[in-house]
Amino acid sequence: MADSPTDGGVRTLGSRCDVVNVRTSGGAVSLELLPLSDNIVRAFVRRSPRRLRLNDKEARQLGDKLSEASCSRILAQDTRTRLLGRSLPAQGWTIGKAIEPRLEGKYSIVSTADLPLDENLIDQDGNAVDLTNSDHMIGVCMQLEGRHAWAFYSDEGEVARLFTGGVRRTGMMVVEEQGDIAFASEQLVRFLASAKKSWAAFSFDMGRHLSRYHPTPTYRMELESPGEHDHSAQPLSKTNRGSAVSLFSEYYDENKFAAAARLRRLDKDKEYSVFLMDGGFVIVRLEKTMGLLYDIYVTPSKQGEGMGDELMSCAIDAISGRASVAYLHTSFPRAKKLYEKYGFKEASSHLVLRLDEIALTPPPSR
């Protein structure tokens, strides 16, 4: 998924903060805020260096800026070093899990072959159950007040996918009564969280049952006939490899040993190309006649210097003349505007839900 090449300091979106950026003696942290509903905001967190710690003054500054969003709750995927969890409680913020992995009723792991099709079962759309191309799906049977419901999804490591229609069908819900769909959907989310999944991906028809968890739209964007662009980014080399490892460590939230191993894998794979600037990188992949903008990142301390534009120009130029179409995926609203500036258009979309988010509640006085 292409990341947000955020350019800018603190900005506003209506009465809310759009981007919060705190510069520290040891680095910087930025949070892009996406207004949801019910006065709730989702925050996308970036920090540099990876093990950045905030002192009391810096943590207070972060808390004060976040309070300007005037929201009742902030949902965020905290870093592995728990930057938010370590910094904000002392400022009066309350932190808990956004999705409680608490299960209600009885659960068992099943396959579609275990469905009692002699009963009058229906799918999420109220239709008779169709088991075509469902052998790969993993299922969970949930007992709901004497009735049963079944949820089936495709397991892709950290990601569970549940697209219920079309050629991308990767899951379905099965119930005895249509009124059980919403409750069963919510219980599925809790089940996946308890199973330590990081992400759940849903089609929009399923997402309407999960509004209380605020799933985020993810867009597939495409650019026809990518052309040449001028830029100042440089390909990966011995000279900038150390910088690449540091940036990978930040972006992928892993130690430098793991980041270096990731970089080696990409470097050996001829489909991928890595380009760098001082404080940012972009990765592109050539898939026959298609070019993928694999990831793009600007470190928080360099935001506001036009680096996002430079990296976008580099990515498009890298596949110019080699691919008939370029595409990327993004969940970041401001990044989507940047991609549209370069001619990318929305081709499709679905919903994603981060299952390990935390929920931040500001102090009552704020």
C-alpha positions, -999 to 999 in steps of 0.1 A, spaced: 0 0 0 14 34 -10 19 55 21 11 91 27 39 114 15 26 141 38 39 176 32 31 202 58 30 211 94 -2 216 114 -31 222 90 -68 224 96 -98 206 80 -128 225 90 -126 229 128 -103 199 131 -65 195 129 -56 177 97 -19 171 105 -2 173 138 36 176 136 58 178 167 95 184 162 117 172 190 154 174 200 158 138 187 135 137 157 99 143 148 64 127 151 35 134 128 -1 123 130 -25 126 100 -60 129 114 -90 116 95 -124 127 108 -149 98 111 -183 100 126 -197 105 161 -169 130 169 -142 103 164 -109 107 145 -85 81 131 -48 90 134 -20 77 111 12 78 130 47 84 117 79 91 137 116 94 132 137 78 144 119 45 151 128 45 188 118 81 193 110 90 229 92 122 239 102 141 270 74 157 292 74 190 274 72 173 240 45 149 252 25 178 265 29 196 232 16 165 214 -13 162 237 -22 199 234 -21 197 196 -43 166 195 -68 182 218 -73 209 191 -91 182 171 -120 186 196 -129 149 193 -142 124 219 -119 96 208 -88 91 186 -82 57 170 -46 49 162 -23 20 155 5 27 180 41 19 172 58 -12 185 77 10 209 44 24 221 51 60 214 16 72 221 10 47 250 42 59 267 36 96 261 0 106 265 -12 89 298 9 113 318 -10 141 301 -43 128 313 -52 108 282 -70 74 287 -58 45 265 -76 13 257 -81 -12 229 -103 1 201 -116 -35 195 -121 -56 226 -112 -93 216 -139 -104 241 -161 -131 226 -198 -137 234 -213 -172 231 -197 -204 218 -174 -206 188 -159 -234 167 -137 -235 136 -155 -249 106 -153 -252 68 -181 -246 43 -185 -284 42 -198 -283 77 -228 -261 69 -262 -278 76 -276 -271 42 -308 -290 49 -318 -261 71 -331 -228 57 -299 -208 57 -294 -175 40 -263 -154 31 -257 -117 40 -279 -106 11 -308 -128 21 -302 -153 -7 -298 -190 -6 -263 -200 3 -239 -205 -27 -209 -226 -20 -192 -221 -54 -154 -216 -51 -156 -215 -13 -133 -245 -4 -105 -222 4 -124 -202 30 -119 -206 67 -150 -204 89 -161 -198 124 -195 -210 137 -211 -187 163 -239 -196 186 -263 -166 191 -290 -171 217 -300 -205 205 -294 -198 168 -262 -202 148 -243 -179 124 -213 -187 102 -186 -163 90 -162 -174 62 -131 -155 52 -98 -160 33 -67 -161 55 -37 -142 41 -14 -142 71 -19 -110 90 -49 -101 68 -84 -117 68 -104 -109 36 -142 -111 33 -154 -99 -1 -189 -113 -5 -196 -108 -42 -182 -107 -77 -150 -123 -90 -131 -113 -59 -154 -133 -36 -133 -143 -6 -159 -148 21 -195 -148 32 -218 -147 61 -244 -174 67 -273 -170 92 -306 -186 101 -323 -152 104 -314 -120 85 -315 -99 117 -284 -118 129 -261 -104 102 -250 -73 121 -244 -90 154 -225 -119 137 -204 -94 118 -194 -76 149 -186 -109 166 -164 -119 136 -144 -87 141 -138 -96 177 -129 -131 168 -103 -119 143 -88 -95 168 -86 -124 194 -69 -145 167 -42 -117 164 -50 -107 129 -37 -72 121 -62 -63 93 -96 -72 80 -106 -63 45 -143 -61 36 -164 -53 6 -187 -23 11 -218 -45 14 -203 -60 45 -189 -28 58 -224 -14 64 -227 -39 93 -195 -27 109 -200 10 112 -194 10 149 -157 0 142 -152 28 116 -136 8 87 -115 29 64 -119 31 26 -89 19 6 -86 29 -30 -70 13 -60 -59 41 -83 -47 39 -118 -27 61 -143 -29 53 -180 3 57 -200 27 70 -174 51 96 -189 85 110 -182 91 133 -152 120 153 -139 131 145 -103 161 144 -80 157 110 -64 185 85 -67 185 47 -72 196 25 -44 234 23 -42 262 16 -17 263 53 -9 227 56 2 220 20 15 225 31 51 199 58 48 175 33 31 179 9 61 171 37 86 140 48 66 128 12 61 131 8 99 109 38 105 83 30 79 79 -7 85 83 -3 123 111 -30 126 147 -31 138 175 -23 114 185 -59 111 150 -68 98 149 -36 77 183 -45 61 170 -80 53 139 -66 37 160 -42 16 182 -71 4 152 -91 -7 139 -62 -27 173 -55 -42 176 -91 -54 142 -91 -70 145 -75 -104 109 -66 -105 115 -40 -78 134 -7 -78 141 15 -48 148 52 -51 159 76 -23 162 112 -13 175 126 20 145 117 42 123 97 18 120 67 -5 98 52 -31 96 16 -42 82 6 -76 74 -28 -91 72 -37 -127 46 -65 -134 49 -72 -171 30 -42 -186 18 -28 -153 37 -7 -128 30 -7 -91 39 22 -68 46 -2 -40 54 22 -11 62 58 -7 74 75 25 86 109 37 101 110 72 82 135 95 112 158 99 113 164 61 76 170 56 67 203 41 97 204 17 80 191 -15 96 156 -12 63 139 -19 61 155 -53 97 145 -61 91 109 -51 59 107 -71 77 121 -102 105 96 -97 80 66 -94 61 76 -125 93 83 -145 108 49 -134 80 30 -152 76 54 -181 80 36 -214 80 2 -196 44 0 -184 11 9 -201 -6 16 -167 5 24 -132 -15 17 -101 -13 20 -63 -34 15 -32 -40 41 -5 -61 48 25 -47 83 31 -71 110 20 -45 137 16 -22 113 -3 -51 105 -26 -53 141 -35 -16 141 -44 -20 110 -66 -50 126 -84 -28 157 -90 -5 133 -111 -34 119 -130 -43 88 -110 -80 80 -110 -99 58 -86 -105 23 -102 -121 4 -72 -123 6 -35 -130 -15 -4 -130 -12 34 -102 -21 57 -102 -24 95 -71 -23 116 -77 -49 144 -50 -38 168 -57 -1 171 -58 17 204 -84 42 214 -73 75 230 -97 95 251 -86 131 259 -87 144 295 -121 157 306 -108 193 308 -98 192 272 
